Amino acid sequence: MINVLLNSFENFIRKVYKFLNIIFFLVNNIIEVSFLTNINCSLNCIYQKDGQCSYSKIEYSDTISNSECAYFVSASNEDLKK
C-alpha cells in the first residue's frame, strides 16, 4: 500500500516538474522576445517608428542583407506607398 502511494506521489512530482519546466520556458521566451523587440533604429525603414524597430515577426533568417538590418525595407520604396 505504501509503495502504491509513493509511486503515485512520485508520478505527481514528475508531472509538477514538467509543468514548471514548461512555465519557465514560456516565461523565459516572453522575456527574451520583449528584449529583442526593443531595438533602437535610425534607418529610413518602414518598420522604424520613433527611433524603435516595430517589426514584430523577428525570427531566424538565413538570407544576407545589404543593409544594417536583415528586415530592412526602405521607407522611400514607391511600391509600398500604394
C-alpha positions as CSV (number, residue, x, y, z in Angstrom):
1,M,0.0,0.0,0.0
2,I,2.8,2.4,0.9
3,N,4.6,1.6,-2.4
4,V,1.5,2.4,-4.4
5,L,1.2,5.8,-2.5
6,L,4.9,6.5,-3.1
7,N,4.6,5.7,-6.8
8,S,1.6,7.9,-7.1
9,F,3.4,10.7,-5.3
10,E,6.5,10.3,-7.5
11,N,4.3,10.5,-10.6
12,F,2.6,13.6,-9.3
13,I,6.0,15.2,-8.6
14,R,7.2,14.4,-12.1
15,K,4.1,16.0,-13.6
16,V,4.6,19.1,-11.5
17,Y,8.2,19.3,-12.5
18,K,7.3,19.0,-16.2
19,F,4.7,21.7,-15.8
20,L,7.1,24.0,-14.0
21,N,9.7,23.5,-16.8
22,I,7.1,24.4,-19.4
23,I,6.1,27.6,-17.5
24,F,9.8,28.5,-17.1
25,F,10.4,28.0,-20.8
26,L,7.4,30.2,-21.7
27,V,8.2,33.0,-19.3
28,N,11.9,32.9,-20.4
29,N,10.8,33.2,-24.1
30,I,8.4,36.0,-23.4
31,I,11.1,38.0,-21.6
32,E,13.6,37.2,-24.4
33,V,11.2,38.4,-27.1
34,S,10.4,41.6,-25.2
35,F,14.1,42.4,-25.1
36,L,14.6,41.5,-28.7
37,T,11.7,43.7,-29.9
38,N,13.0,46.8,-28.1
39,I,15.6,47.6,-30.7
40,N,16.8,51.2,-31.4
41,C,16.7,52.1,-35.0
42,S,17.6,55.2,-37.1
43,L,17.3,53.7,-40.6
44,N,14.9,55.0,-43.1
45,C,12.8,51.9,-42.9
46,I,9.1,51.2,-42.9
47,Y,9.4,49.4,-39.6
48,Q,11.2,52.3,-37.8
49,K,8.8,54.3,-35.6
50,D,10.0,57.0,-33.2
51,G,13.5,55.6,-33.1
52,Q,12.4,52.0,-32.4
53,C,12.1,49.0,-34.6
54,S,8.4,48.0,-34.8
55,Y,8.9,44.7,-36.8
56,S,7.0,42.1,-34.8
57,K,7.9,38.8,-36.5
58,I,11.6,38.6,-35.6
59,E,12.8,35.1,-36.5
60,Y,15.8,33.3,-37.8
61,S,16.8,34.5,-41.3
62,D,19.5,32.8,-43.4
63,T,19.3,35.5,-46.1
64,I,22.1,38.0,-46.5
65,S,21.0,41.6,-46.3
66,N,22.9,44.6,-47.9
67,S,21.7,46.9,-45.0
68,E,22.5,47.0,-41.3
69,C,19.3,45.1,-40.6
70,A,18.1,41.8,-42.0
71,Y,14.5,43.0,-42.1
72,F,15.2,46.4,-43.7
73,V,12.6,47.7,-46.2
74,S,13.2,51.2,-47.4
75,A,10.5,53.7,-46.4
76,S,11.1,55.5,-49.7
77,N,10.2,52.5,-51.8
78,E,7.4,53.7,-54.1
79,D,5.7,50.3,-54.4
80,L,5.0,50.2,-50.7
81,K,3.3,53.6,-50.7
82,K,0.4,52.4,-52.9
